[in-house]
Amino acid sequence: MPWNMQDYPASLKNLDPLILKKAIDIGNALLADGYPDDRAIPIATSQAKEWYDNASADEKEAFKKQVNGILENII
């Protein structure tokens, strides 16, 4: 079952909200590719933290405004 901001693995609960959102996005892609939860969670967490550390303020703001991978302004 895909994760969302209301239903995600408990191990992600203490992440910053923007890192959590990115981890959910990455995790869902990994799950769609057939990764099991126990592998998808640490990979998604690590990649989301790395993204957050390297993303510009504009990238973070744009991602924050996305809903299910689509910019809110477009919906």
C-alpha distance (Angstrom), angle and dihedral (degrees) to the residues before:
residue distance angle dihedral
M1 . . .
P2 3.82 . .
W3 3.77 117.9 .
N4 3.80 123.7 -122.9
M5 3.81 136.9 176.9
Q6 3.81 90.7 -84.1
D7 3.81 98.7 40.4
Y8 3.80 118.3 39.7
P9 3.82 137.8 124.2
A10 3.80 114.1 -64.2
S11 3.81 90.9 -126.4
L12 3.82 88.8 69.8
K13 3.81 95.4 54.1
N14 3.82 97.0 99.3
L15 3.79 96.5 52.2
D16 3.79 122.0 112.9
P17 3.84 106.3 -94.5
L18 3.81 94.4 -111.6
I19 3.81 92.4 47.7
L20 3.81 88.4 47.4
K21 3.80 91.1 52.3
K22 3.81 91.0 50.3
A23 3.82 91.8 45.6
I24 3.80 89.7 52.6
D25 3.81 90.2 49.6
I26 3.81 92.5 49.3
G27 3.80 92.6 40.9
N28 3.79 92.6 53.5
A29 3.81 90.0 51.8
L30 3.80 90.5 50.6
L31 3.81 92.1 47.9
A32 3.81 89.7 49.6
D33 3.80 87.9 53.7
G34 3.80 90.1 55.2
Y35 3.80 101.8 -99.1
P36 3.81 113.8 149.0
D37 3.82 117.8 -120.1
D38 3.80 93.0 -108.7
R39 3.84 90.1 60.9
A40 3.81 98.7 34.0
I41 3.81 94.8 55.7
P42 3.83 99.2 59.2
I43 3.80 93.2 38.8
A44 3.81 92.5 49.7
T45 3.80 91.9 46.0
S46 3.79 93.6 49.8
Q47 3.80 94.6 45.4
A48 3.82 92.8 45.8
K49 3.81 91.5 52.6
E50 3.80 90.5 47.6
W51 3.82 90.6 49.3
Y52 3.81 90.7 50.1
D53 3.80 92.5 50.2
N54 3.82 92.7 50.1
A55 3.81 103.3 34.7
S56 3.77 120.8 101.9
A57 3.79 120.8 -121.1
D58 3.83 88.6 -105.7
E59 3.81 91.9 52.9
K60 3.79 91.3 49.3
E61 3.80 92.0 48.3
A62 3.82 92.0 48.7
F63 3.81 91.9 49.3
K64 3.81 90.8 46.7
K65 3.82 89.2 58.2
Q66 3.80 94.4 50.4
V67 3.79 120.9 105.4
N68 3.81 113.8 -159.7
G69 3.81 90.2 -20.9
I70 3.82 94.0 -48.5
L71 3.79 125.3 103.4
E72 3.81 111.7 -110.1
N73 3.82 91.3 -133.3
I74 3.80 89.9 63.4
I75 3.80 96.2 50.5
